[in-house]
Amino acid sequence: MKPAILDLPSVCGYVALSESTVQKLVREAEFPKPRQLSGRRVGWLTREVDEWTEARPVADLLPPVNCGV
């Protein structure tokens, strides 16, 4: 079952970006904002992260040799 909400480490693994990059993109309104889950906890809706991922442009670059792909 796919989770409905991702915490910061999980969302970073999901989109293959660092925590600092995700936080920067959120501040710049380039990545979905997290949702308030409780008084001290936030998380990202998987659906919104999926939509953001699908909206990324197609790259002409090939992955680097050492990335395991």
N, C-alpha and C positions, 0 to 999 in steps of 0.2 A: 504494500500500500504506500502510495506517495504521500509524504507529509503535507499538510495544508500550510504550515508556518515553519519558517527556517530562522534559527538564531544566526548571529553574525558569523561565527566560524563555519556553520553549515552553508550559509548563503555564499560565502567566499569560496568554499570548495565546489559548490554547485556551478558557479560562473567562472571559476579558475582565475580569480583576482585576489589580491591581498586585502586584509582588513583595512589598511590605510587607504587603498585605492577605492574600495567600496564607500568608505566614509567620506572621502573627497568627492566622489561622484554624487552622493546623496546631498552634500552641502551645495554643490553646483547645480542641483536639480537635474542631473543627468542619469539618475538611477532611482528606482522607486523608494519612497520614504517608508521606514518601518512603521508598523502598527503598534499601539500601546496595548500590551496584553494584561498587565497588572501595574501596580504602583511603581515598580522598579524593573519591569521587564518589557522588552520590545521584540518584535520579530517581523519578518517579511512574508507576505503572502506568496506562496509558490507560484500561483497563477500570474501575479504581477511580474515576478522575476522571469517567468517563462515568456511573457509578452515582451519584456525588455530585451531578452535574449534573441527572440525571433526578429525584433526590429533592428538588430545590429546589421550594418552593411556587410555584404560579402567581400572577403579580402582576396586580393590577388597574390598575397604573400604566402609562401609555403612555410609550414612550421619548421623551427630550427631542428637540426640533425639530432641534438641531444634531448629532445622533449619526449621521446618514447612513443611517438605516433607513427 
